Amino acid sequence: MKAESLRISKVFSSGGDVHYFLPYFQREYAWEKDNWRTLLNDVLGLYEVYSDDKPPEHFMGSLVVINDGTRMGTVPAFKLVDGQQRLTTISLMLCALGNITKKTHPGLQKKIRKMVTNPDEEGLLHYKLLPTIKYGDRDVYISILNEENLRNSDSKIPLAYQYYHSEISHRIDSRKIDPERIFLVLTNCLQVVFIDLNQEERPYEIFESLNAKGKPLTQADLVRNYIAMKLPETRQPEIFDKYWSKVEELLQEKRVVGRSRFGELTAFLRHYLTFKMNALCNEEHVYARFRDRIEAEFNEPGEFENEIANIKCFAGYYDRLLRPEHESDLEIRCYLNRLNIFEFSTGYPFLLAAYDGLMKKQISRENFTEGLKVLENFIVRRYIAREPTNYLNKAFPNLWKEIDTNQYILTLKKALVQKNYPSDHRLKQAFLTESLYDKSSQTRSKTVLILEEVNRQISRREKSGAYSILSDSATIEHIMPQTLTEIWKTELGQNWEQIYRDYLNTLGNLTLVTSEWNSTLNNKSFLIKKSKLSEHGLLLNKEWFSRSISQWNEETIRERAEFLGGLVLEIWPAIGEPPKPKTSEAAKPTNLIILGQQITVSTWRDVASQTTETIIKLTDKFEEIAERMPAYLDKEKFPNANRQLSNGWFLNTNLSAASIKTFCRNLTASAGLEEGDWYVEEV
């Protein structure tokens, strides 16, 4: 290994020929505005103190390369192991400077062309730096150097170029900088430690330990590097071009999965490993888990290459899960879209396994589709019952182990019904008490889907052969409005505060209309709303509000909830009888454990109040959480049984043991606790 300090002018061979290209394990250009701004500020700072006699020095870190011989007999070629972000960015800054000054300083433009291109060479060798093909980096970089119109691209290279073009142009126009002097700063002041490795050295291990300035390597970057490390040099072009590059085209790390912070490729690798190893690994350990599995299971080069080919197949399945429009089967596409509304990414490991079974003909197309319907049943019923979603992280990683593909639907139902599957009795309670609306757009989307299916079910009951749909996007309308007028308070009666608190966002008080209708109905009285809704084209509204109803109060809200709930149970009927909960009314709690802390309790009311007090201390979003649970928490006293909390709120203690347990699970989940972070010891 040779290491020496070089100015950028020397890195680019001082106008002579040189060619840098990226190995397969390199990622795309990833620098962003903060990185561009930092480099520009460094350059402008050097500009202020620049002197021809003694140019200031600014070290930018290292460039790690492997000497790869010569091209066309005379052009030195180097594989750029580390430093592409810096070298690409400096090239773009030089290109921007040259483009801005090509008419006013043609000699400067000529110098810049010699700095970034090999003028006498053709094809790809014409360019001193050759970025990766990922996200179109290479194509747009070449277009910039050739001064061509930029086409649409996912690459960040055009954004960097446009940033420098704007910033440098503004400073030149305002005479804050001189073009010739800023060129000298870029080429003579910026320096790197140029590390030239021998072919025998292991560049991948060096790359794994290096982080570009401000852009640490992702788990997907490390996996890509590891794949290159495992492959012989001669096999890299074929394996990367045929398999891994296709994976990265489908699943782009800069796009995140759902509301998670995971890039698509990292999320896929995590879920693929979950399917293979029956355990959901920490997102920070994806690379380590991938590496350990390969080292343990694939000893021969051919086996490893087959595994990369297998990963490509599964990446195709994952792409369909993320983007159901890529699924050609319309019925499967429909169910995948519906599952995505319910943010079913925790179930992706299971769906990868099911897709694999479908492709291998272990599962028929009919059973695969029916399985999606069963999964929807499971997730919708849990949503209505407001069961904590974090439980699914434990329910799904091992689910495939319980499946017999010869009895796919039977074993799937049998497994799911054991995983906190809500009974009909639990749902009937939820229809009356659980909130199905809040400010979250995801929550609204789920409730819209449920109400749209109820509308279809009414049509099925009437055997009309068709069902009505809205002329525009569906919005949720509250019959009893979110802001009560004096007329509505009178309408609801003496207990209007309690009715408002307990029923505002429950199923019985919600319906679907268009945005235009929503604005029209607004806070109108019930009789006006009833008159309009009774003539509404949607059967969900027309069927109920054309009935003889004189007042909207607790009784009528509950009646409508029971009616709609009955339809929900027809659409998503029980797939089996869940086991009876271990907690019974006779069971007595003895200890409450939250985040490993043990609290002695003697009643279920103690459990509710101690859990709530702990959450008050843990989160600064208690009020936001509490407002979504009006049946349990309120700023005003409940009519029957209360406990005032330390922050002044009131806790409804007129609840059964089962209801308290459900409340506590939802409360802790809303505060970000995991399923195992809260539990109760009973006798």
N, C-alpha and C positions, 0 to 999 in steps of 0.2 A: 504494500500500500504506500502511495506517495501522497503527501499533503503539502500544499503551498498556498500562500496568499496571492490572489489575483484580482486586478481591477476588472470591472465589467468589460472594458474595452478588450482586455486580453482574453477573457472568457469567450468573447465573440471573435477571437483570433485577430483583433486589431484590423478588421477589414478583410482579412484573408479567409480562406475556406475552412469551415468546420460544420459538423452536423450532429445535433443532439436528438435522440429519439427516446420514447418512453417504453420501458418494459411492460409486459402485460399486467403485472400486479399493481401498476400505478392507477390512482383514482383520477377522476375528472378534475378540471380546474374548479377550485372550491373557494377561492378568496372572495370576500364580499366587501361592501362599502367601507366598513371600519378598517379593514386591512389596506384597501386602496388609499384611504385618507391618511393612515399612519405613514405609509411609504412616501406619499406626496409631501407631508409635513416634514419628514426627515430630509427629503431632497431640498425643499425650500429653506430649511434651516442651514443646510450646507451652502446653499446659494448665497446666503447673507454673509458668510465668512470666507467665501472662496477667494483664493489667490493663485495666480499662475505659478508663482515662485514655489509655493508650498501648498498644494491642494489638500484640504482636510480629508481625513479618512473616516469612512463609516462602514463597519463590518456588518453584513447581513446574515451571517451564519454560514452554513456549509453547503457546497454542491458535491454530492457523492455520485461519481460516474464510474463506468467500466469501459476501458478502452476496447473498442470493438473493431480495431483495424482500420482500413481505409475503404472508401467507396470510389469507384472509377479510377483506382490507382493512386489518387492524390488527395482525396478529401478525408481528413481524420474524422472518424465516427465514434461517438460515445453514447452508451446506454445511460440515461439519466435516472439514477436510483432515487435520489432525493434532491429537491430544490426546484422542481418544475413550477411551483406556484410563484416563486420569486422571479425566476428567469422569464416566465411567460408574462408576468406583470410588467417587468422592465421593458420587454420587447414591445408591449402594447403602448407603454408610455412614449417610447421612441417613435413608434408608428404615428401616434397622435401628433407629436411634435413635428414630424416630417410632413404630415398631411396639412397641418395648419400653415406651415411656412413654405410650401413648395413653390408658391408664386413669388414670395418676397425674398426667400433665401434658397434659391435652387441649388447652390453648392452644399448647403446643410442637408437638404433632402438627399443628395447623392451620397453623402457620408453615411446617413442613416440607412439607406438601402444596402450599402456595403456591410453595415453592422448587423443587419437582420437577415440578409439573403446571401447566397452564393451566386453572384450574377452570371457566371459562365456555365452553371450547371442547369440541368433540366429535370422535370418531374419533381418528385418529392425531395430530391437531393438539392433542389434550388433553395430550400428553406433551411436556415441554420438551426431552427427549433421546430420539431414536429410533435404537436400535442397529441393526446389520445383521441381515438375516434368516439369515445363516450360522449353522449349528449350533443354530438355534432361539434365538439371542440375544434377538431382539426379543420373541418370544412369552413367554419366561420373565421378561424385564425388566418387561413390561407386567403379567404375573401378580403379580409382587412388589409393584409400585405399587398394584395393585388388591386386594392382600391375598387373593389366591386361592391354592388349593392348587397346588403346583408339580408339573407332570407330568415324567416322565422326559425327560431332554434331554442332548445332548452338550455343551451350553454350560457354560462355566466361571462364568457369572454367578451361578447359585444357590449355588455353592460359596463365592464371595466374599461374598455376602449372609449365608450361614449363619455364615461365619467372623466377620464383624463383629457379627452378632447375638449370638453366643456371647461374644465378647471384651468388648463394651460392656455387655451384660447382667450379666456377672460383676462388672465394675468398679462398676456402679451399685448392685447388690445389696450389695456389700461397702463401699459408701459411699466408694470411692476417687475417684470423679468425680461431678460434679453435672450432670444432663442439660442444664439451661439454659446452663451455662457451656461445656460441650463443644460445644453448638450454635453458640455465638458464636465459639469457636475455629475450627470448620469453615468458617463463613461469612465471618468478618472477618479471620482471620490467614492463611489459605491464599490465595495470589495467583498469577496467571499473567500472562505477556505475551500480550496479546490482539492477534493480527495479522489484520487484515481486508484481504483481497486484492481487487483489482478483478476483474471477470469476464474482462478481457482478459489477465490474468497467467496463467502456466502453473503451476497448483497441483501437477500431477503431478511436475514436476521438483523442486519443493520437498519434496514427500512422499518422493521417492526418496532425498533426502539426509538425511532425519530418521529418528532411531531413538527409539522410545518408551523410557522409563526402564526399563532392565534387560531389555528384550525387543527385540533387534535384528531388523530385517526379514529374513525368510527369502528364499531365491531365488524361491519361489512368490509371495511378497508383491510382489516387484519386477516379476515378469512380469505380475501382475495390474495393477499400476500402469502398466506400459508399454502394455498393451492399451488401457487407458482413455486414455492419452496419444495413442495413434494414432487412436482413434475420434473422430469429430466428436461434440460434446455431444448432438446430436439423435439419434445412432445408439446411444449407450450403453445406454439402457434396453432396447431390443429385443435387442441382441447379448448383453448380460450376462444378461438374463432367459432368453433362448432357448438360449444355448450355454454361456457361461462358468460361470454359477451351477450348471448341471447337472454340469459337470466337477468343481466343488468339492464338490458333494453326493456324488458317487461316490468321489472320492479326497481324503481328509481329511488335511491336513498333520500333524495331531497323532498320527496312526497311522504307525508306521514300517514299512518294507518289510524283512521277514526279520530278519536279525541286523544289518542296516545301521543307521546313525543317520539315514537320510534319511526325511523325511516322504513320504507316498504321492504327493502332487502333485509335489514336487520330483523324486522318483525317476521318476515317469512322464515328466515333461518331459525329464529327462536321457536316458531310454531312447528317447523319441520322436525327440529330436534325433539320437541315435545312429543310429536307423533312417534318418533323412532325410539325414544327413551322413556316414555310414559311419565315424564316429570317436566314441569314448567320451570325453566332456568331463569335466574335473574338476568335482566337485560344487559347488565354489565359483564356477564360471564358467557355471552353467546359464543365468542371466539374460542375461549378456553374449553367450553363444552364441545364445540365442533372439533377442535384439535384433538381432544382426549378420545372422542369417539372414533375418529379416523385412525389414530395410533393404535387403538385397542382392536379394531375390527377389520382393518384393511391393510394387509401386509404386502401384497403384491401390487406393482404398478398398474396392471390391468384391472384389478379390483377397484382401485382408487378411481381410475378413469371411468369405470362403469358407474360408480357412485356419483360422479359429477354429471354424467348423462342422466342419471335418475333424478338428481336435483333439478335439472332443466325441465324434466317432465312435471315435477311437482310445482315448479315456479309457474308453469302454465295453468295448473289448477288454481294456484293462489291468485293469479291475475284475474281469473273468472270470479273468485270470491270477492275481490276488491271491486271489480268492474263487471257486474253481471251482464252488461251489454255485449261482452265478448263471448258469452255462452250462446251457442247456436240454438239449443233447445229452448223454445219460448216458455214452456211450463217451468222448467228448472230455473230459467232466468227470473221468472216472476217470483218464485219462492226465495231465491237468493236476494233479490231486491228487498223483499219484506223482512228477511232476517237482518239485513244491513240496517234497516230502519230501527231495529231493536239493538243495534250495536253488538252484533253477535261475534265479534272478533275472538272472544275467549273460546268459542266453539270451532275456530278454524282448524286446530290440529285434528279434531274429529272429522271435519269435512274433508280435509286432505286425505285422510285414510279412506273415507267413503268414496271419494272421487277415484282413488287408486283401485278400490274394489270394483267400481263401475267400469273402469277402463280395462281391467283384467277379467271382466265378465263374471266376477264372483258375486256381484250384486246386479240384478236386472235394472233396467231403466225405470220400470214401474216402481220397484221397491226403493230405488234411490230417491225418486220424487216423493213417494209416500213417506220416506224417512225425513225429508225436508219439512213435510207437513207436520210430522210428529214433533220435530225440534221446534217448529213455530208454536205448536200447542204448548209445549213446555215453557218457552220463553214468554209467551203472551200471558199465560196464567200466572206466572211468577211476577210479571210486571203489574198486573191488576192487583195482586195480593201485596204488592210493594215489598217483595222479598229482596233482601240485599243482593246486589249484583256481584259483589266481591266473592261470594260463595262459588260462583261459576269457575273461578280460577282453580278451585280444588276439584270441582265436579267433572270437568271435561278432560284434563290431561290423561286420566286413566280410563276414560269411558270406553275406548275402543277395545280394551282388554276384556270387557264384559259382553262383547258382541260376537255372535255366531253368524257368519255371513249366509249360512244355509237357512237360518231363521232370523233374518235381519230385523224385520219389523217387530217380531215378538220379543226378541232379546233387547232391542232398543227401548221399547216401552217398559219392559220389566226393569231395566237399569235406571231409566229416568224417573220412574215413579218412586224409586227409593231415595232420590236426591232432592229432598225438601220440595216435593211436588205438591202444590196446593190442592186440597180436596174441594169438592163442590161446596161443602159447608163453609170452608174458609173464603171462597170466592163470593158466596152470597153475603157474607159479612162485609167483604171488601167493597161490593157494589154500593153499600149504604154508607160506609165510613171513610174509605181511602180516597185521598186526593189524586186525581188523574190529570191535573193541570198545574203547571207553574210557568215561570218565565223562560224556562229552557226550551229552545226550539226542538230539541230531540224529544222531550217529553210530549210536546204538542203533536209532533209527527206520529208518535206511537198511538196517541189517543185518537187522532184523525183516522188512522188505519182501522182501529177497532170500530169506530162509529161508521165508517164506510162499509165495513163488513156487516154490521148490524143492518144497515140500509139494504144491502143485498139480500140478507136473510129474510127480511120482511117481504121482499119480492118473491123469494122462493116459497114462502108460506102461501102467498096468494097464487102461486103457480102461473104467474103472468108470462113467464118465458123471457122476461127482460127486466131491467131495473134502471131507475133514474140516476143520473149523475149531475153534479153541479156544472154550470157553464164556465166556471173559473176555478182557481185554486181554492181548496176548502180551508176555512178558518173556523175556529171554535167559538161558538156563541154561548155566553152564560145566560140562562133564562132569568134567574135572579142575578142582577148585574153586579159587576165587581165594585162599583161605587153606588151605594144605596141612596136614593132620593127619599124625601119624606113620604111620598106616595108609596114607595116600596116598603118602608118601615111599617106603615099602616097595613099594607097588604099582608106582610108576614105575621103581624100580630104582636102581642105583648113580649114574646120571647125572640124578637127579631135578631138580637145580637147573637144569641146562641145558635139560631138557625143559620145565620150568615157564617158564623165561625165553623160550624160542623158540616155544612152541606154545599158551600159555594163551589168548590172544585170537584165535587163527587159526580159520579156517572149520571145520576138522575137530573142534575142541573145543567148538563152540557149537551149541545147539539152542533150540527154543522150548517154553515151558510157560506156564501161568498163574502169577500171583503166589503163589497158594496152593501150587501144586506146587513153585515155586521155594523157598519157605520149608521145605517138607517135605523136599526133596532136599538142600538146603544142602551140608554137607560130608560127606555119607554116603559110604560106601565105594563103589567101582565096582560090585561085585556087587549091592548094594542098588539103586543107581541103574539098573543094567541091567535088573533084574527089574521095576522099576516102569515104565521107559520102553518095555520090550518089550510092555507091555500098554496103553500110552498110546493114546488115540484118534487122535492125529495121526500120519499115515503117515510123516512125516518122522522120527519116533522109532520107531514100531512096526516099520517095514520094516528098519531097520538093527540095532536092539538086540535083535530076536528071533533074530538070527544067533548062531552059536556063537562067542562072544568070551569068552575067559577072563581077559584082562588089558587094562587101558587104559594104553598106553605110547606111545612115539614111533612105533612101527610102525603101531599101530591108528589113532592120530590122523591120520597121513599117509594111510592107506588110506581113512578116512572123508572126508578132505579131497578126495581124488581122486574119490571117488564123488559127493560133493555138487558138486564142481567140474564134473564131466561134465554134471550136470543144469543147472548155471548156463549152460554153453556151449550147451545145447540151447534154453534160454529166451532167451538173448541171444547168438545166433550171430554170428560175424564178418560185418560188412556189406561187407567187402572186405579186401584184403591191404594192410596199411600198408607204406609204403616202409621199406626196411631202414635202421636207425639209422646216422647218420653215424659214430658212435663204434663202432669194432670193437676186438676184443681186441688187434689189432696196432697200433692208433693210440696214439701217445705224447703225453701232455699236456705242454705247455711252460709255459703261464701260466694261472693261476687269477685271474679278475677278480671281486671281490666289492665291490659298491657303489662301483665305479670304481677300487678299489685293486688293483694288480697284484701277484701273488705268484708267484714262480718255483717251478715244481714239475717233477719228473722222472718220477714214477710216479703211478698212480691212487690208491695208498695215501696219497701226499702230498696229493692232492686231498681225500680224505676227512678226513684229520686236520687240514689247514689250514682247511677249511670249518668243521669242528666247533669248532676253537679260536676262529674268528672269531665264531661264533654264541654261544659261551660269554661272550665279551666284550660282545656286543650286547644280550643279553636276561637278565633276572633270572628267567626261567621255564624255564631249561634243563632242570632235573630233571623238570618237568611234561611237557615235550616228549619227553625221553629215555625216560620211562616208557612212552610210546606206541610206542616203536621198539625193543623188547627184542631183536630179531634183530641190531641194529647197535650198541646202546649198553647198558652195564650197569655196576653198581658192582663186580661181580666179574669175574675174568678169563674170557675165552672160551677154550674148550679148544684151539683150533688156532693162531690168530694174533691178537695184540693190539697195540694201542698205548695206553699210559696217557696220559690227557689231563691238562692243567694243573690241573683241578679234582678229580682223583683217579678219575674215571670211566674205563672202558675202552671202546675202539672196536674192533669186530670188523673185522679187515682181510682176513679170508679170503673175499673177495668178488670177483666179476668186475667188469670196467670198467663194464658196463651196470648192474649192481646198485649200484655206488658212485655212478654218475650219478643213479640213481633216488633213492637215499638222500639225496644232497646236495640234490636238488630239493625233496624232501619236508621236509627239515630246514630249509632256508631259507624255504620257504613257511610252515611252522609258526611261524617266528620273525617273520613279517610282511613278508618281502622279496618284491618283485615278480619276475616271470619274468625280466626283463632285468637284474636286479641281480646275478645269478650266472651265469657261463658259463666255459667252458674252451677255451683255444686249443690245437689239436692239430696234430701233423705226422704 
